[in-house]
Amino acid sequence: MRNRDVPRGAAEARPNGIIISASRLDRSALGFSAMRDLTAELTDLFLLGAAGEFGNVTATAHLGQALLVDGRVSSLLYDRTPGHVRRGSADHYQLQFHLQGQTHAETERRGFTVRPGDVGLIDMTHVGRYWTTAPVNGGFAHSLVFIVPRCLLAPMLSEPDAAGGTILPAGSPQARLVGGLLLSLWRRARFMTLEEGAAEVRAAMPLIAQAFGARAEFADETPHPRNAKILQEVLSHVERHIDDGALDVATICARFNVSRSALYRALEAEGGLVRLIQRRRLLHAFSLLSSPGLRQRRIIDVAVECGFSSDAAFVRAFQRSFGLTPGDVRDAADPARRHFASLDLSWAGMRRTELLGWISQLGHCE
């Protein structure tokens, strides 16, 4: 597809919902210059390779108390100097879950490398240089980056000032737990309200602290490793069998060989199994209703497929979750897509104050 046929960027916000912004591929020198200018107060940016080789595609979910970024980028060097740190515009941790390519860092405390499958914790209050390199066979470096204010996570960590540079190696239980959590959060982010997004961030903090070393006094608030494991397994099972009518407590307990009390403890933060299943089915319904290819499917058929006995009950539950009726979503699907595609919030279009404002807000915990 020719570049002029591809919209550069987009933004979407539902009523009371989180904000999603996205930038599209821009391989021009202007695209790199815009990205460099936009991030100048956070880091100095250097291109590793020819200007024509630059490429960047990002999508960011603003979760109220955190940002979740799906980023694909060519090889770059990020130099965070003492001057950047003194400006105080970034008082947060970054959790990087690498899917492709890698990042090597040299900070004032240690050197480390985040490879595919690893989850690394970067402390943005530290001086450091970060080399992100794309795969040698082409393509982009690809990672999910969870940007969390220090004031939300640091009190739960045993060594908050020394946690930067800690790596959860690919394949380890901790990396699978945190990586799975970020992937699940990203898949569901666009369907959440602001309140739900903030609640998900707060619920994630004990799990993340546990993975990177929680303080002893937070032991009672940190989910037991077995509970965390059950939670992730049940979440994955529900996602795979969302249209299966046999999703109930007895079936889940038998499937994972756990007692009802153990299942309740593992899913307490999710509001229990019934609420979890209903929320996932409503997300599935939102996806079906917003698909132009499924416009001929009746709303009652979607309701039945998603486990509701009547369209009235479905409409009430749907509207409580999303602030919109199923009909609203269906009617708006095509115009919303055209509007979404027409917006320009690429690196060249996004304002520096907007990005810095989002990040500076993360330094304030209520």
N, C-alpha and C positions, 0 to 999 in steps of 0.2 A: 504494500500500500504506500502511496506517495505521501511524503511528509505533510503536504498541504491538506490532505484528506483526514489527518489525525488531529483531533482537538488537543490543545496543549495541556489543559488541566480542567479540573472540575471541583465543585464543592456541593455538598448536600447536607441539609439539616431538616429533620422532621420536627413537627411541633413538639416541644419539650424533649427532643431527642438530642443525641450527641452530634457533634459536627464532624463530618468526614471531608477532608480536603485531599486533592490528588494532583500530581503533576505528571504530564505525559513525556514521552521520550523527546529529548531535544539534543541533537548531536552537534549543535553549532557552538562556535566560540562564544557567541552571545549568551547561550544557555549557561556555560560554565562561569562566565563573568557575572551573570545575575545571581547564580548560586553563591559564588564567592562573596559578592557584596552583601547578600542577605545574611550570611553567617559570620560576617566580619567581627561582630562584637563577641562572638563565642569562640572563634578559632580562625587562624590563618589557613587558607586552603590552597593546595598546590596540585596541579595536574601531573600525574605520572604517565607520560606518553604524549602523543601529538594531540593538538586541539580537536582535530577531526575524529579522534577516537573517544572523546568524552561522551558519556551518556548517563542519564539519571532518570529514574522513574520512582516516585514515592507516593504513598497514600498514608495519611495521618488521621487517626481517630482521637479526638479530644474527649477524654473521659472525665473531665472535671478536675480530678485530683492527679491525673497522670496523662501522658500521651503515649500512644502505641503507634509505631511507624513501621510500615512495610516498605523497605527500601531496596532498590536495585541500582547499583552505581558502578561506573568503571573505576579503574585504579586511581586513588587519590591519597594525598598526605594531608592530615589534619594536625596543625601545630597549635596547641593550646599553651600560650606563653604566660609568664607571671602577670603581665599586663591584663590579659583576658581574665585571669582568676581574680585579680584585684577589683575589676569592674563589678564583680558580684552578680552578673546577670544569669548565672547558672549554678544554682545550689541544689544539685540533684545527683542521683545515681542513674546510670544507664545500664540496663540489662540487655546484652546482645546475644540473641540466639541465631547463630550463623547457619544458613541453609546451603550457601554456595560461596566459594572464595574464602578469604580469611582476613583477619586484622592482626597485625603485630604492633605492639605498643612498647614504648620506653617512657615510663613515668618517673617522677622524682623518688618513688619508693621501690619500683621493681619493673622488670621487663616481662612480657607475657604475649602469648599468641592465642587467638580464638580461631579455631578451625571448624569446618562443617560438623554440625551436631553438638558442638560445645555451647555452653552458656557462660558468658563472661560478665563480670560486674565491673563497671568503670565509674570511678568517683570523679565527678566534674569539678570538684574543688581542688584537684591536684593538677599541677603542671604536667604536660605529657605530649608526646608526638605519636600519632597513630597512622600506620600505613595500611590502608585497605586495598587489597589486591584482588582483581578479578581472576577467574580460572584461566590457566594457560591455554586452554583449548577454546577460548572465546566466551562471550556472554558477560554477565555482570556478577559482581559480588552481591549476594542477596542475604538479607538478615531481617529479623523482627527485632525492633529496639523498643524496650519498655522504659520510658523516662519517668522516674519516680522522685518526688521531693525527699531530700534527706530527712526532713522532720517527720516523715511518715514511716520510714524504714529504719533509720539509724537507731532510735531508742530500743528496737527489738534485736539489734545485732550485738554479739559479744564484743567485737572489736570494730566499731563503725569507721574509725579513721584508717584502719589497716585492711578493710575489706576490698578496696579497689584493687583490681588485678587478680582477684580470685576466679579460678576457672572450674566450672563443673564439666568434667570430660564427657565427650559423646559416649552414649551407651550406659552411663552410670545412672542409678535410680534417681539421683538428684537432678541430672540434666533432663531425663525423660519427664520428670514431674514438672519442672519449671518450663521446659520447652513445650510440653503438652498443654500446660496452663495458658501460655501465651498464644499458641495456635488456636485453642478453643476460644479465648477471649477475642482474638482477631476475627474469627468466623462469625461471632455473634454480635460484634460491636455495633454494626449498622442498624440493628433492630432494637437497641436498648434506649431507654430514656436516660436523661442525665443522672437522675437519682440511682437508677440501676447500675449505670457505669461506675459511679462513685462507690456504690456498695460493693461491686465486684473488685474494685481496686483495694478497698479496705480488707476484704476477705482474702485477697491474694497475699497481703503482707506477711502474715504468720507463716504461710507455706514457703515464701521466698526466704524469710529470715531463717527458717529451719534448714533450708538447703545451703545457705551461706554461713551458718553459725549463729544460732539464737542465744541470747543472754539467758542465764539459768533462771532468773526471776520471771521470764516469759514462758517457762516450760509448760505451765498449766494452760496457757493461752495458745500454745503452738500445737496444731493437730498431731496426733500420734502418727508415726510413719505408716503404720498399717491402715489407719483411717484415710490418710492421703492417697495411699495406693488403691484402696477400695473406691474412693471418690473418682479417681481418674479412670479406673476400669469401668465403673458404672456409667460415667459420662460418655465414654467411647461406645459402650454397648447400646446406650439409649440413642446416640446419634446414628448408629448403624441400623437400628430396628425401630426407627421413629414411627413407621406406619404399621407396626406389629401390634395387634390388639392384646397380646399376651404380656405386655409390659406391666407387671404388678409386683407387689412386695414379695409374695411367695415365690414367683418365678425368678426374680432377681436374687433372692436369698439362696435358692437352690443352685442357680447358675454359678454364683461365686462362693458357695459354701460358707456363708456367714449367717449369724443369727439376726433376728429382727432388731435387737438392741444395738448390735455392731453396725448394722446398716443405718440405723437412725443416727448414731453418733457420727458416722462418716458423712452423712448428708444433712446434718443439722444446719450448717451455714447456708445450704441451698433451699432450706425450708421444707425438707423431707422429699421423699421419692415422688409422691403424687404431684406436688408443686413443680418439681424439676421436670417431670415428664410433660406436664401441661405447658410449661414455658417453652420446652423444645418443640412441642407440636405446634404451638402458636408461631414460633419462628419459621417452622417448615411451611405453615399455611401462608405466612407473609411472603415467603419466597415463591410459592405457587401462584398467589394472586397477583404478584408484580411481574410475572412472566408473560410477555406478549403472546408467546406461542400457546398459552393455556387459557386464553380469554374465553373460549367456548365452554369451559368447564363451569358448571353451576356452583354457586357458593355453598349450597347445601352438600354437594358432592365433596367439596374441599373439607367442609366441616366433618362429614362422616369419615373421610380418609384420615383426618387428624384426631379422631377419637371422640368427637362430640355427638351426643344423641339428638340434638336439635340445632337448627340454625340460630334460634334465639339465644341459646346458651353460648354458642360459638361467638356470635356478634358481641354479646356482653363481655365475654372474657377477652376477646380481641381488642375491643375498644379500651378496656381497662389497661391492657399492656402497652398499646401503641398510641393511644389518643386519637385513633382513626378507626373508621368502620372498615370491614372487608370491602365494601363497595367503593369507599374513598380510595383505597389502595389500587383497586382494579381500574377505576376511572382515571386515576392520575398516572398510571404506569407508563404509558407511551409518551404523554407530554412531559412527564418528569424526566424521562430518559433523554428526550430531545433537549430539554432545558439544561440537564446535567452536562450533556456533551457540548453545549454551546458556551459554557462558562470558561474563563481563562484565569486560572489561579496557578499557573506554572511558576517556576522559579523567577521567570521574568515578570510575572504578573502579581505575585504575592508581595505584600508590603513587609519590609523588615520589621516594622513596629508590631505587626500582627504576630510573627513568629516569636520575637523577643517577648512580647506580651504574654503569649501562651506559656513560654518557659519560665518567665519571672513569676507568674501566678503559682507555679508549682512550689515556690519557696514558702508559701503560706498555708499552714495546716490549721484547721479549725478544731 
